[in-house]
Amino acid sequence: MKNILIIGSEGYLGTKLGNYLKQKNFNCVGYDIGFFKDCKIIDKINFNSKKKDGRLINDNDILGFDVVILLAAISNDPFKDLNLDKIYNPTKIFAQKIALICKNFRIKFIFSSSCSVYGISNDIMFEDGPTNPQTYYSSNKIEIEEELSKLSGNGFSPIALRLATIFGFSPRIRFDIVINMLCGQAISYNKIMLNSDGQAWRPHLYIEDACEAFKCCIDWNVDNGKLNIFNVGKNENNMKIIEVAKIISYLHNDCEIDYLNKNKNIKNFNILKNQNIKDNVDKRTYIINFDKIHNELPNFKCKWTIEKGIKKLLHQLQIINLNRDIFENKMFYRLQYIKYLFKNLSIDKNLFWK
């Protein structure tokens, strides 16, 4: 049985991935700084984590594992009170440090990257093509990939999974990602409110397909001495946001599709805004090709369509009786919750616990 370490195990994806891998009979251990430990929409979590800051991880924390999965990251560009360089540079440094430990001890290293590195493009994007990151978050992903490429060789073949925009249910769900937000709105308001004009293209990835990609990487006996980059998703799941909204409306009472800037009377209007969208336009738009992962990663297949995944998510949100108060709770919005911890003096300006 392989021993798997997930760093960043109490986030939206990490919580789901830990449970998923346990069900596949892997021995999993999680490390997490603990910012989102209490951000649970349900209590049923069968995977426990140890409180540990990724910036402080050393050799002894990693010895004995067969695979290290690095999910830990700042998932949104933080607010103006924080120095973005001081937030993201340590992320690059600890990713490089952990990868080097893995190289020295011949431990497989899998890094969670993002399709957001493509940023803005009118062309279909491939792994070996140009990137065009538009945020500190996506630029940080590219910087870490570059460090991993430098470290590769001499028996070290790291993997970077450029995940499409994930959606689907998790015990620590996020409502600040597009499909989850729109499904939450449909159930909570019986209305979908877009925070842009909906014309931006995005690739979408159901959370179980994301977990399966990590599982297939764990099983893959790769030894090519290079950084292996995969876009993770399904070609058919490239879709404009407005088209996604129409699917959700169709599946939930033909609910109205409207625009957030026309509905400022919502109690927590600001929690639903996206600081990257200006004048109702999201300039970040990209279509991704996902052939490589299906051709080269053994046994991987992206099974979930957008419509099938939305049906499942809507059903799960209805089971837990999602309502407006739950949907608008800051616990399910990463940037808002980091602000809450900072303003309540729980963490400092460098995102260390006080």
N, C-alpha and C positions, 0 to 999 in steps of 0.2 A: 504494500500500500504506500503510495507516494505521500510525502509530507508537504503540505502547501501552506505558505505564509501569504496572507493578504494584508498589505499595508494600506490603510484607508478603508477599514472593514465596516465602519459604522455609517457610511454614506448611503445614498440611494441605491447605487449599483452594488457596493460592497456587501450590504446586508443581504440582498438577493443572491449574489454570487456565492457567499459563504454557505447559505442554505442549499443552493443548487449543487455545489461540489460535494457537500456532505451526503446528499442523496445519491450522488454518483460514486460513493464509497471512497472518497479521498479523506485523508486526515488533515483537517484545516485548522489553522490558528490565525486569529486576526489581531492586528495592532491598529490602534486609532488614537488620535489626540483627544477625542471625546467631545468635540464641539456639538455634535448632533446626536449624542447618545440618547437624549430624551425626546427627540423629534420623531416619535412613533405614532402612526395612525392606527395601528393594531399592536397588541403586545406579543403576538405569536412570533417570536424570533428564536430559532433553534440553534443559533450560532453565536457563541460568546467571544468577546474581544478583550484584549488586555490594553489598558491605557498606556500609550507610548507615543511620544512625539517623533515623527519621522526624521526630524532634524537631529535627534539625539540617538538614533539607532547606531549600534556598533557591531563588530564581528560576532560577539557572543549572542546577540539577538537573532542572528541569521544562521549560524552554524546548526547543522542537523536537518535543514530543510532541503528538499529536492527542487522546489520551484518557489520563486518569489514573484508575486504579482503586485505591482505598484499602481495603486489607484489614487493615493493621497495627493490632493491638489486643492488650490483655491478655485472653486468652480465658477465664480463670477468675478469680474473685475471689481475690487472693493471700492468703497465710497471715498469721497475726497479727503476725509480725515486721515487716511492712511497713505503712506509713501509706497507707490506700486512697485518700485524697484526693490524696496526692502521686503516686500511681500513675496515677489516672484523669484528674485535671485536665490534666496535660501532653498526654494523648491528645486531649482536646477542643481544646486550644490548637493543637496541630500539625495537626489535621484542619481547623480553621478557617483556619489560615495557608496550608495547601496549597490549600484550596478558593479562597481569595482570590487566590492566584497564578494559578490556573486561570481565574478570572473575568477578571483583568486581561489575560491573554493569549488569551482566548477558546478555552480548552481544555476539552473535555468532562470532567466530573467525576462518577465513579460511586462511591458509598459503600456498603460492605458493612454493613448493619444486621442486625437479627435479629427474628424473631417472638417472642423471649423478652420483648420490650418489653410484651407483653400480660399477662404474669405470671400472674394468676389471674382467671378469668372463667367464669361459667356460660352466657354468651351466645356466639354465633358472632361473631368479631371481624373488622372491616373496617378498611381503611386510614384512613378518615375518622372512625373511632370512638375511644373512650377507650383510653388505655394504662394499664398498672398494673405497672410494673417492680418486681421483687422483689430485685434484686441490684445491686451497683455496676456490674457489666458492662452490664446492660440499661438502667440509668438513664443510663449514659454514652452509650449509643446514642441515646437520646431527646435528650439535651443536644446532641449533634452534629447530629442532624436539625434541631433548633430553630435552631442557628447557620446551617446551610445554607439554611433557609427565609428567614432574615434577609438572607443574601447574594444570594439569587436575584433575578432582574430584570436589566434593562439588558443583555440578550443572554446571561445566564447561567441555565441550566436544569439544575441538578444532579439526579442520580438517586440515590435511596436504596432499596436492595433489602433488604427485610426477609426474610431467608432462614429457611425452616423448618429444623428440626434435620437437618443434613446427615449422610449416611452413604455408605459406599462406599470403594473402595480408592484409595489415593494412595501414592506412594513415601515420603511422610512421614506415614504414617497416624497417627491418634489412636485410642486405645482408651478414652479417657475420654468418649466420646459414645455415646449409648445403644445404637443398633443395632450399631455396630462392636464395642462391649464385649460385647454378648450373643452375637454371632457368634463373637468370639474365645474366649469362654468355652465355647461349644458344641464348638468344635474342640479347644481345649486341655484341657478337663476332661471332655468329653462330658456336661456338665451346664450348665444356665443358672441363675445365681444373681442374683435381683433385689435391688437395694439399697433397694427400697421395696415397698409392697404391690401395685404395678403398676397402680393404678387411675387414675393421672393421664393425661389426654389430651395428645398431642403431635402436631404436624404434622411429617411426615418428608419429606426431599428427597434424592433420589439425587444424588451429586456431579456427574455429567455434566449433569443438568438444571440444576444451579446454574451450571455453566460456560456452558451454552447461554444462560441468562438474561443473563449479562454480555456474551456475544457479540452477542445481539440488541440490547442497549442501545448497544453500540459502533456498530452499523449504523443505529440509529434517529436520524433527523434531527429531533430535538426542539428547538423554539425557542419555548416558551410562557412563558418568564420566571418559572417557579415551580419549587419543589421537587417532583419527581415521585416519589411513594412507591408501591412495589409490594410486596405480599406475594408471596413466591416459593415456589410449591409446587403441590399438586394436592389438590382437595377430598377425593378418595377416600383420600388418604394421611394424613388425620387418624385417629389410632388410639390406643387405650389401650396402655400399655407391656406389660401382661399379654397382650394380643392379639398384639402383635409377637413376644413371647417364644414364644407358641404356634406362630406361623408358622415361626420358626427351629427350634423343636423338631421340627416336622413335616418340615422339609427336611433335618434332620441326625439321623438315627437314632432319631427320637422320643425324644430325650434328655430327662432329667428336668428339671423346672423346680422350683427351690428358692429359698431366701432367704438372702442373704449373712449376715445376723446369726446364722444357725444354723451357719455354716461358718467360724468364726474360726481354724481351724487352717491355713488357706491361708497359704503362705509370705509373701505380700505382701498380706495382708488389707486394710491401710490404703490401698493404692494403688487399690483398687476401690471404696472408700467415696466418698460424695458429701456434702460438708459442708452442703449445702442441704436434705438429707433428715433429718428429725427423727422419732424414734419410729416408724421404718419408713413414714412418710407423706411424700410429696412434694406440698406444697400448690400448687406451680406446675402449673396445668392450664389448657389453653386449646384451643379449636377455631377454626381460621382459615378464612376465605373467600378463595379465590384466583381469583375470576372476573375481577378487574380486569386482572391482568397478561395473561391470555389474550385479553381483549377489546381492550386498548389498546396492548400492546407488539407491534409488527409481527413476524410470523413466529414468535413464541414459542409453544411447546407443551411442556408437561411430559409426557414420554413414559414415564417409569419408574414402575411401581407398586412398593409396598413389597415384595411377594413376588418380583417380577422382580429388583429390586435386591439383595435378600438372596441369591437364588440366585447372582447374579454375584459378590457379595462372598465368600460361602462358597467358591465355586470358586477365586477368586484367592488366598484365604488357604490353601487346601489345596495349590495349586501351589507356594507358597513354603515349604511344610512348616512352617506355624506350629505351635509347641509352647508348653508352659507357660513355659519360660524366656524365650522371645521375647515372649510375650504380657504377662508381668509385668515386663518391662524398663521402667524409669522413663523411658526416652527417648520412649515413646509415651503419656505422661501429662503434659500441659503443666504443671500445677501442681507435680507432683512434680519435674519437671526444672528448673523455675525455682528450687525449694527447693534442689536439688542444686547449681546454679550459685551460689546465694547462700551456702550453707554452705561451699562450697569456695573462697569469696572470689574468684570469677570476676566477679561483678557486685556492685554496692553496693545499699544500701537504696532507692535511687531508680531501680534497674534500668538503670544505666549500666555498661558494661564497665569493669573496673579496669585 
